[in-house]
Amino acid sequence: MQLLNASGCLDALTAPHTAAMLDGFVTKTVTPEPREGNAPVRIAETDLGMLNAIGLANPGRERFIAEVLPQLRLLGNPIWVSVGGFTTHEYAETCAQLDGCDGVAAVELNLSCPNVDEAPESAAEIVAACRDVTASRLYAKLSPHAWDIGESVRAVAAAGADGISLVNTLRGVALDRRLRPTLARTAGGYSGPALKPVALAAVHAARRATELPIVGMGGVQTGRDALEFVACGATHVALGTVLFADPDAPDRVRAELDDELARTGFVSVEDASCAAFGSVANIEN
């Protein structure tokens, strides 16, 4: 099991100590053109997590490849580049430019950002177009909003995805004391501990639908949380919101994971893989 960060939840250049604890670093989403993102207020705490409406703020792919990527390579982490866009062509063009770049271990296609207005084409269409132009490993990051996540997983797998990332944030709204939205654009992506049951269900359904590697994320705070994702079928686990409050979370989660394995009687993480399937009916998703 590799321990990663969720895209947008860690800046490796400003927090290299935290990044060094991970098995791979996932960048913020890169789009073709620079984006300032949404107007503030664009981050708000809630009782059981946080809302963000950053809006894919990034320097654009040209500056990312020329300036940011060389700096990230110096940190020594395998780099997963999160790629976004608003048309199939934009996704594919960015993947083509990243193809062969040193240090890029994988490309994670952000197919489910809840904080922008433009809706891209189907996930499978985007994956297929990117597959045609790159030899890089492609992970499709999907939304938990789909009722039948298995159908979405099968579609992107058939289109050429090498792995699945689950889940992106849920759309949420929080109100202040005056009963006004706390975020400037009203809704944002909801993350944190309350997202975990939704994410576990998505990973569990996805594992029924595919044998591809799955990166599970959503509300991971402890080693027990990580073990539950593995039990539901995740191959790797990503830390998100917890990194804002605990920069040492990767090492802590690993230590807690070892304790949980011993407590539950598993020799290794691999032994716990898909343990949640032992007592459930084998139903079609």
C-alpha positions as CSV (number, residue, x, y, z in Angstrom):
1,M,0.0,0.0,0.0
2,Q,1.3,3.4,-1.0
3,L,0.4,6.5,1.2
4,L,-0.3,9.6,-0.9
5,N,-1.9,13.0,-0.4
6,A,-5.2,14.0,-2.0
7,S,-4.7,16.6,-4.7
8,G,-4.9,20.2,-3.4
9,C,-4.3,19.2,0.3
10,L,-0.5,19.6,0.4
11,D,2.0,22.0,-1.1
12,A,5.2,19.9,-1.3
13,L,7.4,22.9,-1.9
14,T,6.3,24.7,1.2
15,A,5.9,21.5,3.3
16,P,8.7,19.2,2.1
17,H,9.0,17.6,5.5
18,T,5.4,16.3,5.2
19,A,5.8,15.4,1.5
20,A,8.9,13.3,2.4
21,M,6.7,11.0,4.6
22,L,4.6,10.0,1.6
23,D,5.2,7.3,-1.0
24,G,4.2,9.7,-3.8
25,F,3.1,13.4,-4.1
26,V,-0.1,14.3,-6.0
27,T,0.0,17.9,-7.3
28,K,-2.7,20.4,-7.4
29,T,-4.8,20.2,-10.5
30,V,-3.1,21.6,-13.6
31,T,-5.2,23.3,-16.3
32,P,-4.0,24.5,-19.7
33,E,-4.3,28.2,-18.8
34,P,-3.4,29.9,-15.5
35,R,-6.4,30.2,-13.1
36,E,-6.7,32.6,-10.2
37,G,-9.6,30.5,-8.9
38,N,-12.7,31.6,-7.2
39,A,-13.1,34.8,-5.2
40,P,-12.8,34.6,-1.4
41,V,-14.2,33.5,0.9
42,R,-13.3,30.1,-0.5
43,I,-12.4,27.9,2.5
44,A,-14.7,27.4,5.5
45,E,-14.6,25.0,8.4
46,T,-17.6,22.9,9.4
47,D,-18.4,20.8,12.4
48,L,-17.1,17.6,10.8
49,G,-14.8,18.8,8.0
50,M,-14.3,21.7,5.7
51,L,-15.7,23.2,2.5
52,N,-13.4,24.6,-0.2
53,A,-14.3,26.4,-3.4
54,I,-10.7,27.1,-4.6
55,G,-11.7,26.7,-8.2
56,L,-8.6,25.0,-9.6
57,A,-6.2,27.9,-9.0
58,N,-2.9,27.0,-10.6
59,P,-0.1,28.6,-12.7
60,G,-1.2,26.8,-15.9
61,R,0.6,23.9,-17.6
62,E,3.4,25.8,-19.3
63,R,4.7,27.3,-16.1
64,F,4.0,24.0,-14.2
65,I,6.2,22.0,-16.6
66,A,8.9,24.7,-16.9
67,E,9.1,25.9,-13.3
68,V,7.2,23.8,-10.8
69,L,7.9,20.3,-12.0
70,P,11.7,20.7,-11.9
71,Q,11.4,21.9,-8.3
72,L,9.2,19.0,-7.3
73,R,11.7,16.5,-8.9
74,L,14.4,17.8,-6.4
75,L,12.3,16.5,-3.5
76,G,12.7,12.9,-4.7
77,N,9.1,11.9,-4.5
78,P,7.4,10.0,-7.3
79,I,5.1,12.7,-8.8
80,W,1.5,12.2,-9.6
81,V,0.3,15.1,-11.7
82,S,-3.4,16.0,-11.4
83,V,-4.8,17.2,-14.7
84,G,-7.9,19.1,-15.3
85,G,-9.7,20.8,-18.2
86,F,-13.0,21.9,-19.6
87,T,-12.9,19.9,-22.9
88,T,-11.6,16.5,-23.8
89,H,-9.0,18.2,-26.0
90,E,-7.6,20.2,-23.1
91,Y,-7.1,17.1,-21.0
92,A,-5.4,15.2,-23.8
93,E,-3.2,18.1,-24.8
94,T,-1.9,18.4,-21.2
95,C,-1.3,14.7,-21.0
96,A,0.6,14.8,-24.3
97,Q,2.9,17.6,-23.0
98,L,3.5,15.7,-19.7
99,D,4.3,12.4,-21.6
100,G,7.9,11.5,-20.9
101,C,8.6,14.2,-18.4
102,D,11.1,13.0,-15.8
103,G,9.7,12.2,-12.4
104,V,6.1,11.9,-13.5
105,A,5.0,8.5,-12.1
106,A,1.3,8.9,-12.9
107,V,-1.3,11.3,-14.2
108,E,-4.5,11.6,-12.2
109,L,-7.4,12.9,-14.3
110,N,-9.6,15.2,-12.2
111,L,-12.9,14.3,-13.7
112,S,-15.1,15.4,-10.9
113,C,-14.2,18.9,-9.5
114,P,-17.3,20.4,-7.8
115,N,-16.0,23.9,-7.7
116,V,-16.1,25.0,-11.3
117,D,-19.1,25.7,-13.5
118,E,-18.0,24.1,-16.8
119,A,-19.0,20.4,-17.2
120,P,-16.6,18.4,-19.2
121,E,-17.5,15.5,-21.5
122,S,-18.0,12.0,-20.2
123,A,-15.2,10.6,-18.1
124,A,-14.7,7.6,-20.4
125,E,-14.3,9.9,-23.4
126,I,-11.6,12.0,-21.7
127,V,-9.8,8.9,-20.5
128,A,-9.8,7.4,-24.0
129,A,-8.5,10.6,-25.6
130,C,-5.7,10.8,-23.0
131,R,-4.8,7.2,-23.4
132,D,-4.2,7.8,-27.1
133,V,-1.5,10.4,-26.4
134,T,0.4,9.2,-23.4
135,A,2.1,6.2,-22.1
136,S,1.9,7.4,-18.5
137,R,-0.2,5.6,-15.9
138,L,-3.6,7.2,-15.9
139,Y,-5.8,7.2,-12.8
140,A,-9.4,8.4,-13.2
141,K,-10.6,10.5,-10.2
142,L,-14.3,10.0,-10.0
143,S,-17.2,11.7,-8.1
144,P,-19.1,10.0,-5.3
145,H,-22.3,11.5,-6.6
146,A,-22.9,8.8,-9.2
147,W,-25.5,6.3,-7.9
148,D,-23.9,3.4,-9.8
149,I,-20.2,4.1,-9.4
150,G,-19.5,0.6,-10.7
151,E,-20.8,1.6,-14.1
152,S,-18.5,4.6,-14.2
153,V,-15.5,2.5,-13.1
154,R,-16.2,-0.1,-15.8
155,A,-16.5,2.7,-18.4
156,V,-13.2,4.4,-17.6
157,A,-11.4,1.0,-17.3
158,A,-12.6,0.0,-20.8
159,A,-11.4,3.4,-22.1
160,G,-7.9,2.7,-20.9
161,A,-7.5,3.9,-17.3
162,D,-4.7,2.2,-15.3
163,G,-6.3,2.9,-12.0
164,I,-9.1,4.6,-10.1
165,S,-9.1,7.4,-7.5
166,L,-12.1,7.6,-5.2
167,V,-13.5,9.9,-4.1
168,N,-13.5,13.6,-4.9
169,T,-15.3,15.9,-2.5
170,L,-19.1,16.1,-2.2
171,R,-20.9,19.4,-2.9
172,G,-21.9,21.1,0.3
173,V,-23.1,24.4,1.7
174,A,-22.6,25.9,5.2
175,L,-24.3,29.0,6.7
176,D,-22.9,31.6,9.1
177,R,-24.7,33.1,12.1
178,R,-26.6,35.5,9.8
179,L,-27.8,32.4,7.8
180,R,-25.8,33.5,4.8
181,P,-23.5,31.1,2.9
182,T,-20.0,31.1,4.4
183,L,-18.4,30.6,0.9
184,A,-18.6,33.4,-1.7
185,R,-20.0,31.1,-4.4
186,T,-22.3,29.4,-1.9
187,A,-21.4,25.8,-2.5
188,G,-18.0,24.1,-2.3
189,G,-16.4,20.7,-2.0
190,Y,-17.0,19.0,1.3
191,S,-14.2,16.9,2.8
192,G,-13.3,15.6,6.2
193,P,-14.3,12.7,8.5
194,A,-18.0,12.7,7.6
195,L,-17.1,11.8,4.0
196,K,-15.5,8.5,5.0
197,P,-18.7,6.3,4.8
198,V,-19.5,7.6,1.4
199,A,-15.9,7.0,0.2
200,L,-15.8,3.5,1.6
201,A,-19.1,2.6,-0.2
202,A,-17.6,3.9,-3.4
203,V,-14.4,2.0,-3.1
204,H,-16.3,-1.2,-2.1
205,A,-18.5,-0.9,-5.2
206,A,-15.6,0.0,-7.4
207,R,-13.7,-3.1,-6.3
208,R,-16.6,-5.3,-7.3
209,A,-16.4,-3.7,-10.8
210,T,-12.7,-3.8,-11.5
211,E,-9.3,-5.4,-10.7
212,L,-7.5,-2.1,-11.4
213,P,-5.6,-0.4,-8.6
214,I,-7.8,1.9,-6.5
215,V,-6.6,4.9,-4.5
216,G,-9.1,5.4,-1.6
217,M,-9.5,8.7,0.0
218,G,-12.1,10.7,1.9
219,G,-12.0,11.3,5.7
220,V,-8.9,9.4,6.4
221,Q,-7.7,10.5,9.9
222,T,-6.2,7.5,11.5
223,G,-4.5,4.1,10.8
224,R,-7.9,2.5,11.4
225,D,-9.4,4.6,8.6
226,A,-6.6,3.5,6.2
227,L,-7.2,-0.1,7.1
228,E,-10.9,0.2,6.4
229,F,-10.2,1.5,2.9
230,V,-7.9,-1.4,2.3
231,A,-10.5,-3.8,3.6
232,C,-13.0,-2.3,1.1
233,G,-10.7,-2.9,-1.8
234,A,-8.3,0.1,-1.9
235,T,-4.8,-0.6,-3.2
236,H,-3.4,2.7,-2.0
237,V,-4.7,5.4,0.5
238,A,-4.6,9.2,0.3
239,L,-4.7,11.7,3.1
240,G,-6.6,14.9,2.6
241,T,-8.1,17.3,5.1
242,V,-6.1,15.9,8.0
243,L,-2.9,17.3,6.5
244,F,-4.1,20.9,7.2
245,A,-4.2,20.2,10.9
246,D,-1.5,17.5,11.3
247,P,1.6,17.8,9.1
248,D,3.0,14.7,10.7
249,A,-0.1,12.6,9.8
250,P,1.6,10.3,7.3
251,D,4.0,8.9,9.9
252,R,1.3,8.8,12.5
253,V,-1.1,7.0,10.3
254,R,1.5,4.4,9.3
255,A,2.3,3.7,13.0
256,E,-1.4,3.4,13.8
257,L,-1.9,1.1,10.8
258,D,0.7,-1.3,12.1
259,D,-1.0,-1.3,15.5
260,E,-4.4,-2.0,13.9
261,L,-3.0,-4.8,11.9
262,A,-1.7,-6.5,15.0
263,R,-4.9,-5.8,16.9
264,T,-7.1,-7.3,14.1
265,G,-4.8,-10.3,13.6
266,F,-3.5,-9.5,10.1
267,V,0.2,-10.1,9.3
268,S,0.3,-7.4,6.6
269,V,-1.7,-4.8,4.8
270,E,-2.0,-7.1,1.9
271,D,-3.6,-9.8,4.1
272,A,-6.3,-7.3,5.0
273,S,-7.1,-6.5,1.4
274,C,-10.9,-6.9,0.6
275,A,-11.5,-8.3,4.1
276,A,-14.9,-6.4,4.1
277,F,-16.1,-8.8,1.3
278,G,-16.0,-11.9,3.5
279,S,-19.4,-11.3,5.1
280,V,-21.4,-9.6,2.4
281,A,-23.4,-11.1,-0.4
282,N,-21.8,-11.1,-3.8
283,I,-24.4,-8.8,-5.6
284,E,-24.0,-7.2,-9.0
285,N,-23.3,-3.5,-8.8
